């Protein structure tokens, strides 16, 4: 029944007290936010923590959402803020290889193992970037936002976003794991 | 096309957002510029890499409920305004109940003396209990003021008495001193008019007389040594 309901209507219903609308909103975005968090922080446990923090932030700020833009862009602005705060608190170090290897169990199908391996390589490459460059790469290439959206989400100008993106590309070109994943 | 212009269009080119003419111009530039071509290659590689990412399902977790947390969020939004309004109402209420405000308001309605204002407050401004409290407060203040005035008067009287006594003492000593000076003056004139005589016993100790005479008031004659017994000038004169 709520399958094709626009985000704004789900938000309005959630604010009116509808748990089903709120659940629908979460289920619609939790996978996307979780994978975003996984690429940003590099391991599943931290990604889960960060996803929960993002939705708690959405939950807390939902009454202030005015519906004057795309809900996803508003959500990822909160996500970017939460992610920056999360990484600052955690002082994340490159523990990706240790923790993600726990997910790959011997009885997994070969296709899943390959996919997981590709994800690990991509995450390892992204983790070589400074956080501000990682944000721009994530929002541009994985979330498909425009530079105007990215500038609003990160509080920078579109030209600054492009400059950071070129700097990230230059660094990624030198990363051998990314080339291997291609 | 210059490199700067080409670089600003590479992302739109990769997204297929350029017009046919722009696309042709950029393609021509990329064929002739290895640097821009490498940038475009990097953009394409990263876009391809992003598409390779295998989306993982989110782990099971317990999302927040709409019930209390959202209500809490709404509460957090309107609570500051409500608290400010309540504080403002409280301050206004306290101000209206202050005695000064009551007197001022009543005096504005009917400019009379303070006692009249206290005796006949304007109707509708104060209830009976407030009237009683106001009158009690005023009586207490009047009593305090009267006590303060009495204390000030007593202090002024005490100081006046002290001043009067001091003046009396000073005048008395001035008179006495003047008499002594006059006596001494007469004695000197008498001595200077008399022929010189021997016998120091009859001569007064002029130099010591004033100081010794002053000490008579404080020291009894019995305690004064014989050789230092003061000599009264007036006795000498007589």
HADDOCK unambig.tbl for C-alpha pairs under 7 A between the chains (distance, minus, plus):
assign (segid A and resid 14 and name CA) (segid B and resid 66 and name CA) 6.74 0.50 0.50
assign (segid A and resid 17 and name CA) (segid B and resid 66 and name CA) 5.90 0.50 0.50
assign (segid A and resid 17 and name CA) (segid B and resid 67 and name CA) 6.52 0.50 0.50
assign (segid A and resid 18 and name CA) (segid B and resid 66 and name CA) 6.75 0.50 0.50
assign (segid A and resid 19 and name CA) (segid B and resid 65 and name CA) 6.68 0.50 0.50
assign (segid A and resid 19 and name CA) (segid B and resid 66 and name CA) 5.34 0.50 0.50
assign (segid A and resid 22 and name CA) (segid B and resid 66 and name CA) 6.79 0.50 0.50
assign (segid A and resid 30 and name CA) (segid B and resid 58 and name CA) 6.39 0.50 0.50
assign (segid A and resid 31 and name CA) (segid B and resid 57 and name CA) 5.56 0.50 0.50
assign (segid A and resid 31 and name CA) (segid B and resid 58 and name CA) 5.02 0.50 0.50
assign (segid A and resid 34 and name CA) (segid B and resid 58 and name CA) 5.72 0.50 0.50
assign (segid A and resid 35 and name CA) (segid B and resid 55 and name CA) 6.48 0.50 0.50
assign (segid A and resid 35 and name CA) (segid B and resid 56 and name CA) 6.47 0.50 0.50
assign (segid A and resid 59 and name CA) (segid B and resid 70 and name CA) 6.73 0.50 0.50
assign (segid A and resid 60 and name CA) (segid B and resid 70 and name CA) 6.85 0.50 0.50
assign (segid A and resid 60 and name CA) (segid B and resid 73 and name CA) 5.48 0.50 0.50
assign (segid A and resid 63 and name CA) (segid B and resid 74 and name CA) 6.51 0.50 0.50
assign (segid A and resid 115 and name CA) (segid B and resid 54 and name CA) 5.70 0.50 0.50
assign (segid A and resid 118 and name CA) (segid B and resid 53 and name CA) 6.90 0.50 0.50
assign (segid A and resid 119 and name CA) (segid B and resid 53 and name CA) 5.69 0.50 0.50
assign (segid A and resid 119 and name CA) (segid B and resid 54 and name CA) 6.46 0.50 0.50
assign (segid A and resid 141 and name CA) (segid B and resid 47 and name CA) 5.78 0.50 0.50
assign (segid A and resid 141 and name CA) (segid B and resid 50 and name CA) 6.11 0.50 0.50
assign (segid A and resid 142 and name CA) (segid B and resid 50 and name CA) 5.67 0.50 0.50
assign (segid A and resid 169 and name CA) (segid B and resid 42 and name CA) 6.18 0.50 0.50
assign (segid A and resid 173 and name CA) (segid B and resid 42 and name CA) 6.67 0.50 0.50
assign (segid A and resid 182 and name CA) (segid B and resid 49 and name CA) 6.58 0.50 0.50
